Amino acid sequence: MLKLFAWEPPTLAEARARQAAVELSALTRGALFGTLSTFLWGAAPIFVTVATFALFAAVSPDPLTAPKAFTSLTLFTLMRLTLDSREPWIQNATLRDNVTFGAPFERQRYDATLAACCLEPDLAALPSGDATEIGERGINLSGGQRARIALARACYQTADLYLLDDVLSAVDAHVAQHLVARCLHGLLRERGATARPLDTLPLAPSPRRSGLVKRSVWVTYGKALGGGALLALLLAYTLSQALNLGASFWLTQWAADTLHQGSDPWLYVAVYAAASLAAAAVIWARAVAAAGVMTGDGSQRDVDVLSAVLASPMSFFDTTPLGRILNRFSTDLQALGLCVFNLIGTLLLVVANAWQISFGLLPLGVAYLVVARYYRASSRELQRLDSVSKSPIYAAFSEALQGATSIVAFGATRRFGLEARQRLDANIKVGFATAAANRWLSVRLEAIGNAIIAGVAALAVGLHAAAHASGEVVFSSVGMRYRPGTPFVLRGFELRVGGGEKVGLVGRTGAGKSSLLAALFRLVELAEGSISIDGVDIATVPLRALRQALAIIPQEATLFSGSLRSNLDPFGQHADADVRECLAQCSLEALCGAHPAGLLQPIEPKGANLSAGQRQLVCTARALLRGSRVLVLDEATASVDMETDELIQQTLRRVLGGVTVLTIAHRLATVMDYDRVVVLSAGAVLEAGPPLELRRRPGSAFAALVGDTLEGAQERGNGE
């Protein structure tokens, strides 16, 4: 009729007017609610974070450190959860009362129900069996136990119809198999009949396309969006991520500066709150822009599709069911409006947050592409099957509305209902296959994602030797005191030790040598400045990871009761061959070979059955076995004779090529062949340079220390 009367233009105009009056207002309301939801979803963690850090600064006497700040930040982000409540209803009564639920108690039926629902092992574990008080809402039971009790309550009743809502979701695979075999296919199967309808009649295949989505389809969608609106949306996403990253960077500055004396935390709170609130405002603007683009795009797209349908020849309407046309106007367009922008947002988030490691993700990207290649073909066809199977449902509904009087008059209500169920079943089958394909994809994507997480976690552990090959140590304006209110033992300490460099730390008693060691191992946290190893601030590294990356040979050789091997490798992390090699490097192969137990020979408490020199050599071997890139010697040879001292020094020169060595020296002769010596005085660097050059320099503090050492040695010689 429209074509015969040439009513296509006025019909299209009427559709535009109706769209403007009704549909667009509904779309706008929906878009506004969606905008509010998007804003709350993105901004709620920001508000919680700002409020929490402000409250922390106001009431907590402790400083804000990086572990506290970023652990809290991650927790607030993870609090974006959804709720899907399917809790079984359990009475505050005994287990038997919950199962019988007011029905007469029959022992045989009761026992059969418990066996079918796999509750017998649980009865044995309960203190009073089925007379145990469960508690309100089944608080004393696990989720699987509550689900099985609810199932047993249903099975105990004698009914003609059982409605089971996902009864297997809360149990594991083994229990699920038991429930299917003993309950669903056993106890309940005996109470009714199961029919498998015959559905093998040949039907003409519904026409549908196959293969890739044409490029012209994507070009058309891009034109409908509009270049300016799309560019504004992209800029909003970029600005939002930039503000989030800026807030995180400022948080790192706050965490790094909290130990400074006199620092004002409210300055950091104000700047962080401003950046966070700006990010929240951009999230709101971004959501409004996305809603506006989708609403405008949807209206234009609807008009274009309607115009194309009206311009179609009559043969199109003769061969195309009405339900298929309605399907194109509903589900397909809705999927475009909702999914494409979600996809764009996800891609922008990933790129904005992970561009630094994008090159490292190239191999994983190949894996994603391989998985996507298999998934896309199946998903595309399943989506088309879903659209094809949905069209008969719309067509049948339209037919039923038009012929409702005839259907009732001829008594065909049951037949039409059966046909509707069959069409729904056909669509549900496709939906199940789609869900299975999505789970197939999810499992593989999660596996690849876990590989990414494992790699990032391995990089974030800290200063692992393999990851930090140079061993460069930088002390920047280090200030340290042992307790608040006490004098600084290190103040303004500046020193850079290159990777593989050997540096001796010398000075008179109280100069700050041991305090420097305490700062490096974070035995005491810094009050000012920072210490970094290979560019990583050690304050941001977990203590265990930091100390595992360092090795030390202490002044007092500390050995424990046990075997020789347990003193070298307490946790069995190295092979016997590696342990023997380190012993050989320290000239201790005789110690190992002289005892019949070898590496398992006993060591008495404090190494009482070894000489002082042997104890120090064992400590040296223990440090070498760690394979660290930074080695600290804390006056390691001060308590041994000159011969053992020379043996240790020769060992270190021979095996520590490329390892950074920091030696707190008591005997200046041990550092005369080092790359540099650093003279400390009052917690600061007094002078530094090559030892021979400093010794020849007039007025050198190091030359004075050498002179004092020689005079002391001469006096001891005269005394003897």
Phi and psi in degrees as a GROMACS rama.xvg file:
@    title "Ramachandran Plot"
@    xaxis  label "Phi"
@    yaxis  label "Psi"
@TYPE xy
-59.5191  -41.5741  LEU-2
-73.1988  -39.0322  LYS-3
-63.4607  -37.0627  LEU-4
-95.4352  3.22275  PHE-5
56.2898  45.8461  ALA-6
-95.6952  11.4043  TRP-7
-59.1961  -49.9813  GLU-8
-60.7613  -48.1856  PRO-9
-65.7711  -32.3694  PRO-10
-64.2326  -41.9014  THR-11
-64.4021  -39.9909  LEU-12
-64.4767  -40.7844  ALA-13
-63.9284  -39.0511  GLU-14
-63.4313  -39.7722  ALA-15
-62.3476  -43.4348  ARG-16
-64.4119  -43.6071  ALA-17
-64.2446  -37.9088  ARG-18
-63.5975  -43.1207  GLN-19
-66.5215  -34.2461  ALA-20
-81.0884  -37.5603  ALA-21
-118.01  -58.4414  VAL-22
-66.2847  -45.6891  GLU-23
-64.9023  -36.1789  LEU-24
-64.8593  -40.1182  SER-25
-65.6782  -42.2364  ALA-26
-62.886  -39.5777  LEU-27
-64.3402  -44.0679  THR-28
-60.7138  -44.6557  ARG-29
-62.3168  -39.7328  GLY-30
-65.8627  -38.0654  ALA-31
-65.8776  -43.2165  LEU-32
-62.3526  -41.2921  PHE-33
-63.7159  -37.7893  GLY-34
-62.3369  -46.2704  THR-35
-60.9651  -41.9614  LEU-36
-63.2991  -44.4384  SER-37
-62.5334  -41.8864  THR-38
-63.1273  -47.2278  PHE-39
-63.8915  -38.0875  LEU-40
-62.7229  -41.603  TRP-41
-85.2332  -31.3095  GLY-42
-94.2592  -21.1474  ALA-43
-56.8143  -47.83  ALA-44
-60.6131  -32.0451  PRO-45
-65.4704  -47.7672  ILE-46
-61.9552  -42.9056  PHE-47
-62.4341  -41.4427  VAL-48
-64.3345  -48.04  THR-49
-60.6831  -46.6081  VAL-50
-63.1845  -40.1668  ALA-51
-66.2702  -47.1986  THR-52
-67.4613  -35.3127  PHE-53
-65.013  -43.6352  ALA-54
-64.0688  -38.4525  LEU-55
-61.6846  -44.8292  PHE-56
-65.2494  -29.5909  ALA-57
-79.8442  -38.7037  ALA-58
-114.742  -18.8089  VAL-59
-90.4526  132.113  SER-60
-78.7127  -13.7049  PRO-61
-83.6386  149.871  ASP-62
-75.6651  155.7  PRO-63
-83.0678  114.75  LEU-64
-103.911  164.709  THR-65
-59.6781  -43.8124  ALA-66
-59.0437  -41.2146  PRO-67
-65.763  -45.717  LYS-68
-64.1492  -51.298  ALA-69
-81.8903  -24.3251  PHE-70
-65.5742  -42.8385  THR-71
-63.7102  -42.1549  SER-72
-60.9639  -42.7419  LEU-73
-65.2186  -40.6464  THR-74
-62.9463  -42.7194  LEU-75
-64.0878  -36.2152  PHE-76
-67.4667  -38.4666  THR-77
-73.1679  -10.4458  LEU-78
-75.9915  2.14666  MET-79
-79.1319  86.2444  ARG-80
-114.259  161.87  LEU-81
-117.034  160.08  THR-82
-120.558  128.932  LEU-83
-134.324  89.2551  ASP-84
-85.9062  116.939  SER-85
-132.245  44.5625  ARG-86
-73.0367  128.832  GLU-87
-65.0395  144.361  PRO-88
-86.6786  121.178  TRP-89
-122.226  132.951  ILE-90
-80.6215  156.063  GLN-91
-81.999  77.6067  ASN-92
-153.19  -174.68  ALA-93
-73.2576  164.676  THR-94
-62.6764  -39.9026  LEU-95
-63.1765  -42.7715  ARG-96
-63.8565  -35.12  ASP-97
-68.8012  -32.5785  ASN-98
-77.9121  -48.7935  VAL-99
-70.6279  -35.3127  THR-100
51.3796  48.0042  PHE-101
87.8287  -9.60038  GLY-102
-79.6893  155.707  ALA-103
-59.4592  141.707  PRO-104
-82.3571  124.699  PHE-105
-127.25  116.901  GLU-106
-57.3862  -46.3141  ARG-107
-64.5858  -46.6832  GLN-108
-66.5208  -37.2334  ARG-109
-63.9274  -47.5599  TYR-110
-64.1764  -40.3991  ASP-111
-63.2886  -37.9562  ALA-112
-66.4489  -44.658  THR-113
-61.8154  -41.5095  LEU-114
-65.5842  -42.3842  ALA-115
-66.4495  -32.491  ALA-116
-95.0863  12.4399  CYS-117
57.1604  43.3427  CYS-118
-103.731  -5.68699  LEU-119
-63.3106  -44.8366  GLU-120
-61.3365  -33.229  PRO-121
-69.3511  -35.8366  ASP-122
-62.2572  -39.7846  LEU-123
-65.2511  -29.7325  ALA-124
-83.7444  -22.1123  ALA-125
-74.3612  144.063  LEU-126
-62.8389  -35.2541  PRO-127
-118.796  24.1563  SER-128
62.8548  -138.061  GLY-129
-77.9849  -1.2399  ASP-130
-91.9066  5.28579  ALA-131
-71.0079  133.217  THR-132
-74.2332  121.315  GLU-133
-76.2086  -37.5063  ILE-134
101.059  162.594  GLY-135
-62.5237  129.027  GLU-136
57.8758  24.365  ARG-137
67.3349  38.1664  GLY-138
-65.1216  -24.0539  ILE-139
-84.5041  -0.199563  ASN-140
-116.281  158.771  LEU-141
-78.6949  169.394  SER-142
-62.2228  -39.281  GLY-143
-66.6112  -37.9222  GLY-144
-66.0786  -41.3535  GLN-145
-62.8878  -40.7019  ARG-146
-64.1301  -40.0858  ALA-147
-72.3423  -32.9399  ARG-148
-66.8928  -41.546  ILE-149
-62.9798  -37.8657  ALA-150
-67.0943  -40.8158  LEU-151
-63.6346  -36.6026  ALA-152
-61.9849  -40.372  ARG-153
-69.1469  -41.8263  ALA-154
-68.6742  -28.81  CYS-155
-70.9368  -26.6591  TYR-156
-75.3553  147.314  GLN-157
-95.5848  102.027  THR-158
-133.98  162.467  ALA-159
-89.5124  -22.147  ASP-160
-134.289  130.947  LEU-161
-118.966  123.877  TYR-162
-104.589  109.444  LEU-163
-111.651  112.633  LEU-164
-96.7819  93.0151  ASP-165
53.0042  55.9341  ASP-166
-73.3508  -14.3276  VAL-167
-97.8171  -0.178363  LEU-168
-70.6723  -26.7812  SER-169
-98.489  6.41154  ALA-170
-118.248  160.215  VAL-171
-81.0939  177.308  ASP-172
-64.2411  -38.929  ALA-173
-65.0104  -46.6967  HIS-174
-66.6234  -37.0423  VAL-175
-61.0506  -40.688  ALA-176
-61.4315  -41.9954  GLN-177
-62.491  -45.2013  HIS-178
-64.4578  -40.0005  LEU-179
-65.2121  -45.175  VAL-180
-73.3897  -45.567  ALA-181
-91.7939  -27.3925  ARG-182
-104.119  -63.837  CYS-183
-67.0825  -43.9098  LEU-184
-94.7079  0.769051  HIS-185
-117.591  -84.0125  GLY-186
-60.5171  -47.0056  LEU-187
-77.7345  -26.199  LEU-188
-65.06  -31.096  ARG-189
-73.6913  -11.5607  GLU-190
-99.8943  6.59617  ARG-191
-167.999  -165.526  GLY-192
-122.23  148.226  ALA-193
-118.37  123.402  THR-194
-113.396  140.832  ALA-195
-112.658  104.118  ARG-196
-65.9011  142.493  PRO-197
-81.5506  120.992  LEU-198
-137.037  62.0088  ASP-199
-121.574  14.6708  THR-200
-68.5465  133.169  LEU-201
-68.836  131.89  PRO-202
-122.839  147.317  LEU-203
-65.9919  132.237  ALA-204
-64.3916  139.8  PRO-205
-76.1144  132.598  SER-206
-66.9467  135.533  PRO-207
-154.952  153.085  ARG-208
-82.2234  160.673  ARG-209
-138.024  162.703  SER-210
97.4754  -166.836  GLY-211
-71.5636  153.069  LEU-212
-71.9777  131.317  VAL-213
-63.9652  148.879  LYS-214
-63.507  -32.474  ARG-215
-61.1367  -30.0871  SER-216
-63.9777  -44.9076  VAL-217
-68.7287  -36.8309  TRP-218
-62.52  -42.7717  VAL-219
-61.5449  -42.3067  THR-220
-65.3934  -40.1993  TYR-221
-62.8092  -39.7565  GLY-222
-64.6552  -37.9589  LYS-223
-64.6393  -33.4082  ALA-224
-66.7357  -41.4685  LEU-225
93.3565  128.856  GLY-226
-63.4024  -43.8921  GLY-227
-63.7712  -44.4242  GLY-228
-64.7243  -41.4862  ALA-229
-65.6813  -40.0668  LEU-230
-63.9195  -42.1145  LEU-231
-61.4431  -39.238  ALA-232
-66.3945  -41.2659  LEU-233
-63.1396  -42.03  LEU-234
-64.3826  -37.4293  LEU-235
-64.0684  -42.9955  ALA-236
-61.8282  -44.1152  TYR-237
-63.423  -46.2018  THR-238
-63.5202  -38.7426  LEU-239
-60.2769  -46.6751  SER-240
-67.8146  -36.9037  GLN-241
-62.446  -41.9519  ALA-242
-66.3544  -39.3527  LEU-243
-62.5227  -43.9318  ASN-244
-65.8162  -38.3175  LEU-245
-63.2349  -40.9991  GLY-246
-63.1671  -40.3592  ALA-247
-65.5314  -39.6198  SER-248
-63.7304  -43.3117  PHE-249
-63.0051  -34.4176  TRP-250
-64.0971  -37.7963  LEU-251
-64.232  -38.8334  THR-252
-64.4436  -39.915  GLN-253
-61.825  -47.5872  TRP-254
-63.4413  -35.9436  ALA-255
-73.8902  -24.1009  ALA-256
-103.224  -0.200913  ASP-257
-68.3295  -23.6786  THR-258
-87.4123  -2.92601  LEU-259
-69.8048  143.966  HIS-260
-74.8613  132.196  GLN-261
78.8316  8.06811  GLY-262
-70.2859  142.415  SER-263
-97.5372  108.504  ASP-264
-67.7056  -24.4036  PRO-265
-70.9681  -24.8007  TRP-266
-62.8754  -44.0554  LEU-267
-66.5929  -39.5223  TYR-268
-60.9975  -43.2945  VAL-269
-64.9688  -46.9205  ALA-270
-66.2758  -42.3934  VAL-271
-64.3956  -41.2735  TYR-272
-64.1836  -40.2264  ALA-273
-63.0503  -45.4181  ALA-274
-64.6969  -40.4759  ALA-275
-67.9101  -42.3634  SER-276
-67.7936  -34.4402  LEU-277
-63.3591  -39.7335  ALA-278
-63.124  -40.0157  ALA-279
-64.2356  -39.6316  ALA-280
-63.8617  -39.1074  ALA-281
-67.4834  -36.1182  VAL-282
-60.4365  -42.3171  ILE-283
-63.4043  -46.6391  TRP-284
-62.4126  -38.1724  ALA-285
-64.9423  -42.4014  ARG-286
-65.5025  -40.4594  ALA-287
-63.9279  -43.0373  VAL-288
-63.0775  -42.7855  ALA-289
-63.6139  -41.5424  ALA-290
-64.2991  -41.4286  ALA-291
-64.4159  -42.0164  GLY-292
-64.2804  -44.4771  VAL-293
-66.3114  -37.7544  MET-294
-67.3521  -48.9083  THR-295
-63.6574  -40.6876  GLY-296
-63.8289  -40.1191  ASP-297
-65.5661  -41.5773  GLY-298
-65.5073  -45.033  SER-299
-64.1803  -39.0756  GLN-300
-66.0135  -39.9973  ARG-301
-61.8915  -43.9618  ASP-302
-63.6416  -41.9256  VAL-303
-62.854  -43.1758  ASP-304
-66.3414  -42.1961  VAL-305
-62.5985  -41.2637  LEU-306
-61.8186  -41.0967  SER-307
-66.2631  -38.5425  ALA-308
-65.9687  -43.5936  VAL-309
-64.9546  -29.8584  LEU-310
-84.9509  -1.35381  ALA-311
-73.2801  151.173  SER-312
-70.722  165.204  PRO-313
-63.2636  -29.1692  MET-314
-60.6257  -30.1357  SER-315
-63.411  -43.8279  PHE-316
-73.0394  -27.6516  PHE-317
-70.1874  -31.2611  ASP-318
-106.51  -8.5588  THR-319
-110.841  118.858  THR-320
-62.7155  150.134  PRO-321
-60.9714  -36.77  LEU-322
-61.5002  -35.0481  GLY-323
-67.176  -38.7182  ARG-324
-65.6984  -44.7027  ILE-325
-60.5334  -36.7745  LEU-326
-61.9478  -38.8645  ASN-327
-66.3621  -33.4828  ARG-328
-79.0933  -14.8401  PHE-329
-110.497  -81.1063  SER-330
-65.1387  -46.7662  THR-331
-63.0343  -45.3116  ASP-332
-68.6919  -35.1884  LEU-333
-64.0294  -40.9571  GLN-334
-62.5936  -39.3471  ALA-335
-63.3763  -48.023  LEU-336
-63.3411  -35.1228  GLY-337
-88.308  -41.9227  LEU-338
-81.5838  -37.7644  CYS-339
-63.9493  -42.841  VAL-340
-72.2355  -32.8018  PHE-341
-61.4099  -40.8542  ASN-342
-64.5009  -43.9645  LEU-343
-61.5521  -44.0196  ILE-344
-62.2196  -42.0317  GLY-345
-62.3475  -44.8161  THR-346
-61.9352  -42.3737  LEU-347
-64.8063  -39.809  LEU-348
-61.722  -44.1039  LEU-349
-63.8769  -46.1719  VAL-350
-65.912  -40.9376  VAL-351
-67.7645  -31.943  ALA-352
-95.386  -19.7819  ASN-353
-127.689  21.7332  ALA-354
-67.6056  -25.901  TRP-355
-65.134  -30.6264  GLN-356
-109.461  18.0274  ILE-357
-63.8324  -34.0632  SER-358
-66.4953  -36.3983  PHE-359
-70.5055  -16.9016  GLY-360
-91.8091  1.96815  LEU-361
-58.1778  -45.8857  LEU-362
-60.9249  -38.5141  PRO-363
-68.8307  -31.7192  LEU-364
-62.5235  -36.8311  GLY-365
-62.9016  -41.751  VAL-366
-62.4888  -41.63  ALA-367
-59.7693  -41.7088  TYR-368
-65.4875  -38.6981  LEU-369
-63.5779  -44.7351  VAL-370
-64.363  -42.8183  VAL-371
-64.3703  -33.173  ALA-372
-61.4319  -43.0986  ARG-373
-72.7951  -38.1011  TYR-374
-72.6184  -40.4949  TYR-375
-59.528  -42.491  ARG-376
-61.1981  -45.9383  ALA-377
-68.5142  -44.5147  SER-378
-64.0745  -40.6834  SER-379
-61.3979  -45.367  ARG-380
-68.6111  -36.7919  GLU-381
-65.5358  -37.9356  LEU-382
-63.772  -40.1203  GLN-383
-67.0346  -40.6661  ARG-384
-61.6516  -37.8061  LEU-385
-62.6828  -44.337  ASP-386
-64.1519  -41.4658  SER-387
-65.2432  -41.9824  VAL-388
-75.1927  -20.0277  SER-389
-80.7085  -29.6907  LYS-390
-58.4719  -44.6188  SER-391
-60.3822  -29.0847  PRO-392
-65.8267  -47.9306  ILE-393
-62.4358  -40.1372  TYR-394
-63.8424  -44.2342  ALA-395
-64.2882  -38.3237  ALA-396
-64.1514  -43.4173  PHE-397
-62.8347  -42.9127  SER-398
-62.8521  -41.8335  GLU-399
-64.2388  -38.3683  ALA-400
-64.5965  -40.9691  LEU-401
-72.1653  -35.7202  GLN-402
-113.497  31.5323  GLY-403
-59.8102  -39.9367  ALA-404
-64.0909  -44.9655  THR-405
-66.4355  -39.6328  SER-406
-61.4231  -44.8597  ILE-407
-68.7471  -40.5306  VAL-408
-64.1609  -37.034  ALA-409
-91.686  3.83855  PHE-410
66.3755  33.0439  GLY-411
-100.072  16.4041  ALA-412
-60.3824  -44.5304  THR-413
-63.8758  -42.6311  ARG-414
-64.3014  -42.8752  ARG-415
-66.1301  -37.1137  PHE-416
-63.3667  -40.2664  GLY-417
-64.6106  -42.1693  LEU-418
-63.6105  -38.8489  GLU-419
-63.0491  -41.4636  ALA-420
-62.3143  -41.7011  ARG-421
-61.981  -41.8482  GLN-422
-65.2024  -40.6636  ARG-423
-63.4312  -41.5014  LEU-424
-60.6234  -42.1472  ASP-425
-60.9534  -40.6943  ALA-426
-70.3138  -36.5804  ASN-427
-66.5278  -35.6808  ILE-428
-58.9582  -44.5884  LYS-429
-64.1831  -39.1253  VAL-430
-62.083  -39.1602  GLY-431
-64.7941  -43.5959  PHE-432
-62.8698  -37.8367  ALA-433
-64.3688  -43.2583  THR-434
-62.3332  -40.3858  ALA-435
-63.8931  -42.1416  ALA-436
-64.0498  -39.1599  ALA-437
-65.3994  -38.5775  ASN-438
-67.3089  -37.7527  ARG-439
-56.8868  -45.5375  TRP-440
-66.7429  -42.6505  LEU-441
-61.2528  -42.1334  SER-442
-60.1519  -43.8077  VAL-443
-73.008  -38.5549  ARG-444
-66.5727  -38.1255  LEU-445
-66.847  -35.5447  GLU-446
-63.7673  -44.2392  ALA-447
-66.3308  -40.6447  ILE-448
-61.9542  -37.7183  GLY-449
-64.1859  -34.811  ASN-450
-64.0034  -40.0901  ALA-451
-63.6865  -45.9051  ILE-452
-61.9392  -41.8074  ILE-453
-62.196  -41.4609  ALA-454
-65.5015  -43.8891  GLY-455
-65.4474  -40.1621  VAL-456
-63.5064  -39.209  ALA-457
-64.135  -37.4128  ALA-458
-72.8432  -28.85  LEU-459
-87.8633  -4.82027  ALA-460
-59.8996  -38.4095  VAL-461
142.445  -141.817  GLY-462
-90.6572  69.1513  LEU-463
-75.3523  145.409  HIS-464
-60.3054  -39.903  ALA-465
-68.4997  -30.0379  ALA-466
-85.1811  -19.7005  ALA-467
-127.717  83.9086  HIS-468
-78.652  -23.4078  ALA-469
-82.9182  -40.6245  SER-470
79.3164  26.9658  GLY-471
-71.4814  132.561  GLU-472
-120.537  128.123  VAL-473
-126.804  122.906  VAL-474
-101.026  119.419  PHE-475
-118.142  109.194  SER-476
48.1097  46.0395  SER-477
-72.6071  127.502  VAL-478
-126.689  129.952  GLY-479
-143.638  140.45  MET-480
-141.623  153.573  ARG-481
-76.0506  -28.9402  TYR-482
-147.093  151.612  ARG-483
-59.0235  138.367  PRO-484
90.3709  -9.74363  GLY-485
-95.132  161.268  THR-486
-65.1735  154.077  PRO-487
-72.4278  132.526  PHE-488
-94.7296  -20.7841  VAL-489
-131.418  130.747  LEU-490
-144.064  124.035  ARG-491
62.7413  30.897  GLY-492
-75.1755  122.93  PHE-493
-124.563  125.916  GLU-494
-162.044  136.386  LEU-495
-121.651  123.206  ARG-496
-111.641  116.113  VAL-497
-69.8994  159.546  GLY-498
-62.0911  129.163  GLY-499
80.1512  1.72854  GLY-500
-82.6369  145.911  GLU-501
-109.986  117.693  LYS-502
-125.069  130.649  VAL-503
-99.1327  135.378  GLY-504
-108.139  114.579  LEU-505
-126.698  164.129  VAL-506
158.941  165.815  GLY-507
-74.7407  169.656  ARG-508
-58.6545  132.425  THR-509
86.9043  7.20167  GLY-510
-74.1774  -20.9015  ALA-511
112.992  14.75  GLY-512
-66.3455  -50.3355  LYS-513
-67.8263  -31.2939  SER-514
-65.0011  -34.4772  SER-515
-63.8454  -39.5697  LEU-516
-64.242  -42.8279  LEU-517
-62.0281  -36.6142  ALA-518
-69.5575  -39.977  ALA-519
-65.063  -39.91  LEU-520
-88.762  4.4582  PHE-521
56.0677  36.5326  ARG-522
-67.1358  -29.0582  LEU-523
-132.897  132.365  VAL-524
-75.0224  147.523  GLU-525
-71.0304  146.345  LEU-526
-93.3326  -25.4428  ALA-527
-143.599  157.654  GLU-528
71.0696  -164.292  GLY-529
-154.653  159.116  SER-530
-125.12  129.036  ILE-531
-126.494  145.913  SER-532
-120.803  118.172  ILE-533
53.0674  42.1946  ASP-534
81.1812  0.424378  GLY-535
-105.612  121.294  VAL-536
-65.3154  122.185  ASP-537
-67.506  -16.6618  ILE-538
-68.8595  -21.2595  ALA-539
-93.1329  -1.4479  THR-540
-101.454  135.846  VAL-541
-54.5636  142.511  PRO-542
-55.4127  -44.929  LEU-543
-61.1902  -43.1059  ARG-544
-65.6501  -40.5637  ALA-545
-61.8043  -49.9089  LEU-546
-72.5395  -23.9412  ARG-547
-71.0171  -24.2987  GLN-548
-85.2294  -9.65106  ALA-549
-110.95  155.798  LEU-550
-130.515  147.897  ALA-551
-140.837  140.842  ILE-552
-111.137  104.96  ILE-553
-76.4254  166.185  PRO-554
-66.5415  -42.108  GLN-555
-100.387  115.405  GLU-556
-66.1873  115.197  ALA-557
-106.358  116.484  THR-558
-122.107  156.747  LEU-559
-117.405  157.342  PHE-560
-65.6207  128.616  SER-561
155.727  -150.51  GLY-562
-97.944  167.806  SER-563
-61.711  -40.3141  LEU-564
-67.3018  -39.7244  ARG-565
-66.5134  -25.9343  SER-566
-76.2108  -29.031  ASN-567
-85.5182  -40.2642  LEU-568
-137.569  78.5828  ASP-569
-59.8631  -29.3796  PRO-570
-108.847  13.7974  PHE-571
61.2075  40.1817  GLY-572
-88.8614  -9.78574  GLN-573
-124.637  154.207  HIS-574
-75.4362  157.618  ALA-575
-58.7243  -35.8946  ASP-576
-62.3167  -39.9656  ALA-577
-66.9924  -39.3395  ASP-578
-63.8402  -45.0568  VAL-579
-64.0993  -36.2738  ARG-580
-63.508  -42.3523  GLU-581
-65.884  -37.6749  CYS-582
-63.6367  -39.6603  LEU-583
-66.3033  -39.2641  ALA-584
-62.5795  -28.933  GLN-585
-97.2136  15.5893  CYS-586
59.2891  37.2377  SER-587
-113.026  14.7634  LEU-588
-64.5132  -28.8598  GLU-589
-66.7465  -38.67  ALA-590
-62.0263  -40.0647  LEU-591
-72.8779  -39.7886  CYS-592
-80.3695  -20.6273  GLY-593
-75.2013  -17.9587  ALA-594
-105.485  136.311  HIS-595
-62.4524  -26.7151  PRO-596
-80.2888  -9.6866  ALA-597
62.4474  -125.084  GLY-598
-66.6637  -19.2565  LEU-599
-93.3858  9.64001  LEU-600
-61.9369  142.161  GLN-601
-73.0885  145.936  PRO-602
-117.786  125.099  ILE-603
-75.0426  162.93  GLU-604
-52.7437  133.525  PRO-605
62.9514  15.1498  LYS-606
67.0265  37.2718  GLY-607
-64.351  -23.8165  ALA-608
-89.0189  9.91804  ASN-609
-120.216  155.914  LEU-610
-75.6966  166.949  SER-611
-60.9621  -40.2393  ALA-612
-66.0181  -41.2994  GLY-613
-64.5126  -40.1408  GLN-614
-61.1151  -42.4751  ARG-615
-68.5156  -34.8085  GLN-616
-68.485  -36.1717  LEU-617
-63.7847  -41.2893  VAL-618
-63.7961  -36.7082  CYS-619
-64.5038  -43.9508  THR-620
-62.5828  -37.5706  ALA-621
-63.4574  -40.0633  ARG-622
-68.1481  -39.6411  ALA-623
-66.0613  -34.7372  LEU-624
-64.9012  -26.4032  LEU-625
-67.8082  -26.1799  ARG-626
67.1465  29.1255  GLY-627
-76.0657  156.316  SER-628
-88.8676  -9.26803  ARG-629
-128.95  122.341  VAL-630
-120.635  132.371  LEU-631
-115.733  128.921  VAL-632
-111.883  114.39  LEU-633
-97.501  82.3513  ASP-634
47.1272  49.346  GLU-635
-65.8983  -23.0829  ALA-636
-111.546  16.3416  THR-637
-69.4411  -27.631  ALA-638
-106.862  13.5473  SER-639
-115.85  165.501  VAL-640
-73.811  169.747  ASP-641
-63.2263  -34.7296  MET-642
-65.8  -44.7076  GLU-643
-67.1242  -37.8535  THR-644
-57.7263  -46.9435  ASP-645
-65.2769  -37.0304  GLU-646
-64.1106  -43.1917  LEU-647
-64.591  -43.0623  ILE-648
-63.9815  -40.2057  GLN-649
-63.5222  -40.0778  GLN-650
-62.1281  -45.2945  THR-651
-64.9009  -40.405  LEU-652
-64.4119  -33.4445  ARG-653
-77.9329  -38.1638  ARG-654
-109.606  -5.82931  VAL-655
-104.869  32.907  LEU-656
-64.0607  127.943  GLY-657
84.0663  -3.057  GLY-658
-97.1143  135.627  VAL-659
-75.8044  126.982  THR-660
-121.158  125.779  VAL-661
-115.116  116.462  LEU-662
-116.856  119.698  THR-663
-85.1668  109.201  ILE-664
-103.416  131.646  ALA-665
-97.5776  -43.0073  HIS-666
-91.8534  112.212  ARG-667
-65.2206  -22.0708  LEU-668
-63.5934  -25.7003  ALA-669
-72.8407  -16.9362  THR-670
-113.559  8.63929  VAL-671
-68.5621  -23.6812  MET-672
-100.743  14.0317  ASP-673
-77.5447  166.204  TYR-674
-67.6347  -40.8151  ASP-675
-147.631  155.798  ARG-676
-122.044  146.147  VAL-677
-121.273  121.521  VAL-678
-94.0642  123.41  VAL-679
-102.828  145.788  LEU-680
-152.32  124.771  SER-681
54.7895  39.1314  ALA-682
76.7675  17.2899  GLY-683
-138.741  166.84  ALA-684
-80.8492  119.725  VAL-685
-86.2417  -45.8937  LEU-686
-160.515  159.347  GLU-687
-151.662  147.822  ALA-688
163.252  179.655  GLY-689
-61.0284  139.804  PRO-690
-61.4621  -41.8482  PRO-691
-66.5347  -37.1925  LEU-692
-66.669  -42.9475  GLU-693
-66.1666  -34.6485  LEU-694
-66.402  -32.5957  ARG-695
-87.0275  -10.6011  ARG-696
-75.4934  129.196  ARG-697
-64.4862  136.559  PRO-698
73.0925  14.1036  GLY-699
-72.1435  137.688  SER-700
-66.6577  -34.5673  ALA-701
-67.1205  -39.7495  PHE-702
-61.9685  -36.9341  ALA-703
-65.3678  -39.8451  ALA-704
-64.2445  -40.4483  LEU-705
-63.5615  -41.688  VAL-706
-62.3718  -42.9182  GLY-707
-62.4435  -38.0488  ASP-708
-65.3309  -42.9315  THR-709
-65.9129  -40.4875  LEU-710
-63.68  -41.3568  GLU-711
-63.6917  -40.8989  GLY-712
-65.2601  -38.8481  ALA-713
-66.2498  -40.0966  GLN-714
-64.9724  -39.9182  GLU-715
-65.6623  -35.1445  ARG-716
-67.3638  -39.5708  GLY-717
-67.8064  -35.221  ASN-718
-65.5043  -35.6482  GLY-719
